[in-house]
Amino acid sequence: MENSQKSNPFILHILQGVDEEIKKGLDRITLNIAGNNHSIPVERVTGEDFWILSRILERTPYINGLDVRYNLISDVGAYCTAKLLQKQYTLIYLNLMFNDIGPKGGELIAKALHKNTTLKYLRMTGNKIENKGGMCFAVMLQVNSSLEKLDLGDCDLGMQSVIAFATVLTQNQSIKAITLNRPILYSEQEESTVHLGHMLKENHCLVELHVSKHDIRNHGLKQLCDALYRNQSLRYLDVSCNKITRDGMVFLADVLKSNTTLEVIDLSFNKIENAGAKNLSETLASHNRSLKALSVVSNSIEGEGLVALSQSMKTNPTLSHIYIWGNKFDEATCVAYSDLIQTGHLKPDNTDVESYVVDGRVYLAEVSNGLKNHYYWTPSYGEAYSHSSNAGFALVPVGQQL
């Protein structure tokens, strides 16, 4: 009313629900205004809408989380976000993924975090802040000591900003999880993994590292593995969607013989083939007792390699989650994983396949479980990891992934 602006009915509907929760005595509320929520009528939030919303949030101590993913707030909304972060001191979670925020908006938000001491988790996923915005966030991490999780995946970061993050994280002691997926890299020399490897040798706080779509080859994986002999904090390594082959598994299998902290490894969409799978299975069967989850989805592995991995689960008491869909199943593979599930070595919710029988022969069907079930979306009704939600089956996360 103060600004003679038409109210967004979607925001109004959500705020009315918050009023009801406050009346019940609830606090620490996460405001969910996701633009991809199909269970209720949605009118996507614009920058102007977000300006009014930010004015409301400045005045309430009850909100500690804000999810406005898949809206249209743009750099106008980023300006309001920056102002909000300077005035609102209860917000610990902010999800801005896919909101048409550009380099200038990224710069505004990063600079606001120089003084903010309450925000713990920020998702900027899918906003094209590019190298300029990425550099601003890297500079911010030199100053900010409260942010614990930062997701800059699909943000068109450049080589300069990736190297800057690797450099800053040798000193930053607060970041526990960082996602740098799909930067725009033009070099064939894998400089980014060289710097990330050096960072892992020096950093003793980082728990999760997501470097999917980094064009990592075997040499780059060796740089990371060399660092993991010394690193005692990293529990989740995501190197999915790269160019790693069976030769790279020699380095990974060897480091897993001595590394006792890694719990989750995502190798999805590489090409480790049978030889790579057998290398891993030998280590998992006889040496490693810390890894809990392994994804080898779509890795050109055939029956021999898949069966070897299944055998390792029988002797390894720790490995409880394995994801294998997208490889080349034969009858031996189908029987092996059916037996794992039936004998209790592999719980049905801990894999992405289930068995069925036709004419006396065992087959495997895909089940929608995985390490990244809710990275780009969450169910619009029901609990995210419940069978009653519209997500179908879902994995209870092994690690606190971004």
C-alpha positions as CSV (number, residue, x, y, z in Angstrom):
1,M,0.0,0.0,0.0
2,E,2.9,2.4,0.8
3,N,4.2,2.0,-2.7
4,S,0.9,1.7,-4.6
5,Q,2.2,-1.6,-6.0
6,K,0.0,-4.6,-6.8
7,S,0.7,-7.5,-4.4
8,N,1.9,-10.8,-5.8
9,P,-0.9,-13.3,-4.8
10,F,1.7,-16.1,-4.6
11,I,3.8,-14.2,-2.0
12,L,0.6,-13.2,-0.1
13,H,-0.5,-16.8,0.1
14,I,2.9,-18.0,1.5
15,L,3.0,-15.1,4.0
16,Q,-0.5,-16.0,5.3
17,G,0.8,-19.5,6.0
18,V,3.7,-18.0,7.9
19,D,1.3,-15.9,10.0
20,E,-0.4,-19.2,11.0
21,E,2.9,-20.8,12.0
22,I,3.8,-17.7,14.1
23,K,0.5,-17.8,15.9
24,K,1.2,-21.4,16.8
25,G,4.4,-20.2,18.5
26,L,6.8,-21.5,15.8
27,D,10.0,-19.6,15.0
28,R,13.1,-20.4,12.8
29,I,10.8,-20.6,9.8
30,T,12.0,-21.2,6.2
31,L,10.0,-19.1,3.8
32,N,9.5,-21.3,0.6
33,I,8.6,-19.1,-2.4
34,A,10.1,-21.4,-5.0
35,G,8.9,-20.5,-8.6
36,N,8.7,-24.2,-9.6
37,N,6.1,-25.2,-7.0
38,H,3.3,-26.8,-9.0
39,S,1.1,-27.8,-6.1
40,I,-0.2,-24.3,-5.7
41,P,-0.8,-21.4,-8.2
42,V,2.5,-19.7,-8.7
43,E,3.2,-16.2,-10.0
44,R,7.0,-15.9,-10.2
45,V,8.6,-13.3,-8.1
46,T,10.2,-10.3,-9.9
47,G,12.8,-7.9,-8.6
48,E,10.1,-5.4,-7.7
49,D,8.2,-8.1,-5.7
50,F,11.4,-9.1,-4.0
51,W,12.0,-5.5,-2.9
52,I,8.7,-5.5,-1.0
53,L,9.4,-8.9,0.4
54,S,12.8,-7.8,1.7
55,R,11.1,-4.9,3.4
56,I,8.8,-7.3,5.2
57,L,11.7,-9.7,6.1
58,E,13.7,-6.8,7.6
59,R,11.0,-6.4,10.3
60,T,10.5,-10.1,11.4
61,P,12.8,-12.1,13.6
62,Y,10.9,-15.4,12.9
63,I,12.4,-16.2,9.4
64,N,15.8,-17.9,9.3
65,G,15.6,-19.4,5.9
66,L,14.5,-18.0,2.5
67,D,14.1,-20.1,-0.7
68,V,13.2,-18.1,-3.8
69,R,14.7,-20.5,-6.4
70,Y,13.4,-20.4,-10.0
71,N,12.1,-16.9,-9.9
72,L,12.9,-13.7,-11.9
73,I,14.4,-11.4,-9.3
74,S,17.4,-10.5,-11.5
75,D,20.0,-7.8,-10.5
76,V,17.2,-5.7,-9.0
77,G,16.4,-8.5,-6.5
78,A,20.1,-9.0,-5.9
79,Y,20.4,-5.3,-4.8
80,C,17.5,-5.9,-2.4
81,T,19.1,-9.1,-1.2
82,A,22.3,-7.2,-0.5
83,K,20.4,-4.7,1.6
84,L,18.6,-7.4,3.4
85,L,21.8,-9.2,4.3
86,Q,23.1,-6.0,5.8
87,K,20.0,-5.5,8.0
88,Q,18.5,-8.9,8.8
89,Y,20.5,-10.9,11.4
90,T,18.5,-14.1,11.7
91,L,18.8,-15.4,8.2
92,I,21.1,-18.4,8.0
93,Y,19.9,-20.0,4.7
94,L,19.4,-18.3,1.4
95,N,18.5,-20.0,-1.9
96,L,18.7,-17.8,-5.0
97,M,19.3,-20.5,-7.6
98,F,18.3,-19.7,-11.2
99,N,17.1,-16.2,-10.8
100,D,18.7,-14.3,-13.8
101,I,21.2,-12.7,-11.5
102,G,24.3,-11.4,-13.5
103,P,27.8,-10.3,-12.6
104,K,26.7,-7.0,-11.1
105,G,24.1,-8.7,-8.9
106,G,26.7,-11.3,-7.8
107,E,29.1,-8.5,-6.9
108,L,26.4,-6.8,-4.7
109,I,25.6,-9.9,-2.8
110,A,29.3,-10.8,-2.3
111,K,30.1,-7.4,-0.9
112,A,27.1,-7.5,1.4
113,L,28.6,-10.7,2.9
114,H,31.8,-8.9,3.9
115,K,29.9,-7.7,7.0
116,N,27.2,-10.2,7.4
117,T,28.0,-12.7,10.2
118,T,24.9,-14.9,10.4
119,L,24.3,-16.5,6.9
120,K,25.6,-20.1,6.9
121,Y,24.4,-21.4,3.5
122,L,24.1,-19.6,0.2
123,R,23.0,-21.1,-3.1
124,M,23.7,-19.0,-6.2
125,T,23.3,-22.0,-8.6
126,G,22.5,-21.2,-12.2
127,N,23.0,-17.5,-12.0
128,K,25.4,-16.3,-14.7
129,I,27.6,-14.2,-12.4
130,E,30.6,-15.2,-14.6
131,N,34.2,-14.7,-13.8
132,K,33.7,-11.1,-12.4
133,G,31.1,-12.2,-9.9
134,G,33.1,-15.3,-9.0
135,M,36.1,-13.2,-8.2
136,C,34.0,-11.0,-5.9
137,F,32.9,-14.1,-4.0
138,A,36.5,-15.3,-3.7
139,V,37.5,-12.0,-2.2
140,M,34.5,-12.2,0.1
141,L,35.8,-15.5,1.5
142,Q,39.0,-13.7,2.6
143,V,36.9,-11.6,4.9
144,N,33.8,-13.6,5.8
145,S,34.3,-16.2,8.6
146,S,30.7,-17.4,9.1
147,L,29.6,-18.8,5.8
148,E,29.8,-22.6,5.8
149,K,28.2,-23.7,2.5
150,L,28.5,-22.0,-0.9
151,D,27.1,-23.3,-4.2
152,L,28.3,-21.5,-7.3
153,G,27.5,-24.4,-9.7
154,D,26.4,-23.5,-13.3
155,C,27.4,-19.9,-12.8
156,D,29.8,-19.6,-15.8
157,L,32.9,-19.1,-13.5
158,G,36.2,-18.7,-15.4
159,M,39.6,-20.3,-14.7
160,Q,40.7,-17.1,-12.9
161,S,37.9,-17.3,-10.3
162,V,38.3,-21.1,-9.8
163,I,42.0,-20.7,-9.1
164,A,41.1,-17.7,-6.8
165,F,38.7,-20.0,-4.8
166,A,41.4,-22.7,-4.5
167,T,43.9,-20.1,-3.3
168,V,41.5,-18.5,-0.7
169,L,40.5,-21.9,0.7
170,T,44.0,-22.6,1.7
171,Q,43.4,-19.9,4.4
172,N,39.6,-19.9,5.0
173,Q,38.7,-22.0,8.0
174,S,34.9,-21.7,7.9
175,I,33.8,-23.1,4.6
176,K,32.7,-26.8,5.0
177,A,31.2,-27.4,1.5
178,I,31.7,-25.7,-1.8
179,T,30.3,-26.4,-5.2
180,L,32.1,-25.1,-8.3
181,N,30.4,-27.3,-10.9
182,R,30.6,-26.5,-14.7
183,P,33.0,-23.5,-15.0
184,I,33.9,-22.2,-18.4
185,L,37.4,-23.5,-18.9
186,Y,39.3,-23.2,-22.2
187,S,42.6,-24.7,-21.1
188,E,43.7,-28.3,-21.7
189,Q,46.3,-28.2,-19.0
190,E,44.0,-28.8,-16.0
191,E,45.4,-25.9,-14.1
192,S,42.3,-25.8,-11.9
193,T,42.9,-29.3,-10.5
194,V,46.5,-28.5,-9.8
195,H,45.4,-25.5,-7.6
196,L,42.5,-27.5,-6.1
197,G,45.0,-30.3,-5.2
198,H,47.3,-27.8,-3.5
199,M,44.3,-26.4,-1.6
200,L,43.3,-29.9,-0.3
201,K,46.8,-30.4,1.0
202,E,46.6,-27.1,3.1
203,N,42.9,-27.0,4.0
204,H,41.8,-29.0,7.1
205,C,38.1,-27.9,7.3
206,L,36.5,-28.6,3.9
207,V,34.1,-31.6,4.1
208,E,32.6,-31.5,0.6
209,L,34.1,-30.6,-2.8
210,H,31.9,-30.7,-5.9
211,V,33.9,-30.3,-9.1
212,S,31.5,-31.8,-11.7
213,K,31.9,-30.9,-15.3
214,H,35.5,-29.6,-14.9
215,D,36.9,-31.5,-17.8
216,I,39.1,-33.4,-15.3
217,R,41.2,-36.2,-16.9
218,N,43.4,-38.8,-15.2
219,H,46.2,-36.3,-14.6
220,G,43.8,-34.0,-12.8
221,L,42.4,-36.8,-10.7
222,K,46.0,-37.7,-9.7
223,Q,46.5,-34.2,-8.5
224,L,43.4,-34.5,-6.2
225,C,44.4,-38.1,-5.1
226,D,48.0,-36.9,-4.2
227,A,46.4,-34.3,-1.9
228,L,44.1,-36.9,-0.3
229,Y,47.0,-38.8,1.2
230,R,47.5,-35.7,3.5
231,N,44.0,-34.4,3.7
232,Q,42.1,-35.6,6.8
233,S,38.8,-33.6,6.5
234,L,37.2,-34.2,3.1
235,R,34.3,-36.7,3.3
236,Y,32.5,-36.1,0.0
237,L,34.3,-35.9,-3.4
238,D,32.2,-35.2,-6.5
239,V,34.1,-35.6,-9.7
240,S,31.1,-36.6,-11.8
241,C,30.7,-35.7,-15.5
242,N,34.4,-35.5,-16.3
243,K,36.8,-37.4,-18.6
244,I,38.2,-39.9,-16.0
245,T,39.1,-43.4,-17.4
246,R,40.3,-46.7,-15.9
247,D,43.8,-45.4,-15.6
248,G,42.6,-42.8,-13.1
249,M,41.2,-45.5,-10.9
250,V,44.7,-46.7,-10.2
251,F,45.4,-43.4,-8.3
252,L,42.0,-43.4,-6.6
253,A,42.1,-47.1,-5.5
254,D,45.6,-46.6,-4.1
255,V,44.7,-43.5,-2.0
256,L,41.6,-45.3,-0.7
257,K,44.0,-47.9,0.9
258,S,45.3,-45.2,3.3
259,N,42.7,-42.5,3.4
260,T,40.3,-43.0,6.3
261,T,38.0,-40.0,6.0
262,L,36.4,-40.1,2.5
263,E,32.8,-41.4,2.9
264,V,31.1,-40.5,-0.5
265,I,32.6,-40.6,-4.0
266,D,30.6,-39.6,-7.1
267,L,32.2,-40.9,-10.3
268,S,29.0,-40.8,-12.3
269,F,29.3,-40.1,-16.1
270,N,33.0,-40.9,-16.5
271,K,34.4,-43.9,-18.3
272,I,36.2,-46.2,-15.8
273,E,35.1,-49.4,-17.6
274,N,35.7,-52.9,-16.2
275,A,39.4,-52.4,-15.3
276,G,38.6,-49.3,-13.3
277,A,35.7,-51.0,-11.5
278,K,37.8,-54.0,-10.6
279,N,40.6,-51.8,-9.3
280,L,38.1,-50.1,-6.9
281,S,36.5,-53.3,-5.9
282,E,39.8,-54.9,-4.9
283,T,40.6,-51.9,-2.6
284,L,37.1,-51.8,-1.2
285,A,37.1,-55.6,-0.5
286,S,40.4,-55.8,1.3
287,H,41.6,-52.4,2.5
288,N,39.2,-49.5,2.7
289,R,36.7,-49.4,5.6
290,S,35.6,-45.7,5.5
291,L,33.7,-45.3,2.2
292,K,30.0,-45.5,2.6
293,A,28.6,-44.5,-0.8
294,L,29.9,-44.9,-4.3
295,S,28.2,-43.9,-7.6
296,V,29.5,-45.3,-10.9
297,V,26.4,-44.5,-12.9
298,S,27.1,-44.5,-16.7
299,N,30.7,-45.5,-16.7
300,S,30.8,-48.1,-19.5
301,I,31.2,-50.9,-17.0
302,E,30.1,-54.4,-18.1
303,G,29.1,-57.5,-16.2
304,E,32.6,-58.4,-15.0
305,G,33.3,-55.1,-13.3
306,L,29.8,-54.7,-11.9
307,V,29.9,-58.2,-10.3
308,A,33.3,-57.4,-8.8
309,L,31.8,-54.3,-7.1
310,S,28.9,-56.4,-5.8
311,Q,31.4,-58.9,-4.4
312,S,33.2,-56.2,-2.5
313,M,30.0,-55.2,-0.7
314,K,29.8,-58.7,0.8
315,T,33.1,-58.3,2.6
316,N,33.1,-54.6,3.2
317,P,30.9,-53.8,6.2
318,T,31.0,-50.0,5.7
319,L,30.0,-49.6,2.0
320,S,26.2,-49.4,2.2
321,H,25.2,-47.3,-0.9
322,I,26.0,-48.1,-4.5
323,Y,24.6,-46.6,-7.7
324,I,25.2,-48.5,-11.0
325,W,22.4,-47.6,-13.5
326,G,23.5,-46.7,-17.0
327,N,26.1,-49.4,-17.4
328,K,26.0,-52.7,-19.4
329,F,24.1,-55.3,-17.4
330,D,24.3,-59.0,-18.2
331,E,22.5,-61.8,-16.4
332,A,25.3,-62.3,-13.9
333,T,25.0,-58.6,-12.9
334,C,21.3,-58.8,-12.4
335,V,21.6,-62.0,-10.3
336,A,24.4,-60.5,-8.2
337,Y,22.6,-57.3,-7.3
338,S,19.3,-59.1,-6.8
339,D,21.1,-61.4,-4.3
340,L,22.7,-58.4,-2.5
341,I,19.3,-56.9,-1.9
342,Q,17.6,-60.2,-1.0
343,T,20.3,-61.1,1.5
344,G,20.3,-57.7,3.1
345,H,23.9,-56.7,2.1
346,L,22.3,-53.8,0.1
347,K,19.1,-52.2,1.3
348,P,16.5,-51.3,-1.4
349,D,16.7,-47.6,-0.6
350,N,20.5,-47.6,-0.9
351,T,20.8,-48.3,-4.6
352,D,19.2,-47.1,-7.9
353,V,18.1,-50.6,-9.2
354,E,15.6,-53.2,-8.1
355,S,15.2,-56.7,-9.5
356,Y,12.2,-58.4,-11.1
357,V,11.8,-61.8,-12.8
358,V,10.3,-62.6,-16.2
359,D,10.1,-66.2,-17.4
360,G,12.5,-67.3,-14.7
361,R,15.2,-64.8,-15.6
362,V,16.3,-61.9,-13.3
363,Y,16.4,-58.3,-14.6
364,L,17.2,-54.9,-13.1
365,A,15.0,-51.8,-13.3
366,E,15.9,-48.3,-12.5
367,V,14.8,-46.7,-9.2
368,S,15.0,-42.9,-8.8
369,N,17.6,-43.0,-6.0
370,G,20.9,-41.2,-6.2
371,L,23.4,-38.9,-4.5
372,K,21.9,-35.8,-6.2
373,N,18.2,-36.6,-5.9
374,H,17.2,-33.1,-4.8
375,Y,20.0,-30.9,-6.1
376,Y,17.9,-29.1,-8.7
377,W,14.4,-29.6,-7.2
378,T,12.7,-30.7,-4.0
379,P,9.2,-32.4,-3.7
380,S,6.3,-29.9,-3.7
381,Y,4.5,-32.1,-1.1
382,G,5.6,-34.6,1.5
383,E,8.9,-34.9,3.2
384,A,11.9,-34.9,0.8
385,Y,13.1,-38.3,1.8
386,S,9.7,-39.9,2.4
387,H,7.9,-42.4,0.1
388,S,4.8,-40.3,0.6
389,S,6.4,-37.4,-1.3
390,N,6.0,-36.8,-5.0
391,A,9.7,-37.6,-5.4
392,G,9.1,-41.3,-5.4
393,F,12.0,-43.2,-3.7
394,A,14.7,-41.1,-2.3
395,L,18.1,-41.5,-0.6
396,V,18.6,-40.3,2.9
397,P,21.9,-38.4,2.4
398,V,25.0,-40.1,3.5
399,G,26.8,-36.8,3.7
400,Q,25.4,-33.3,4.0
401,Q,25.6,-32.5,0.4
402,L,24.8,-29.0,-1.1
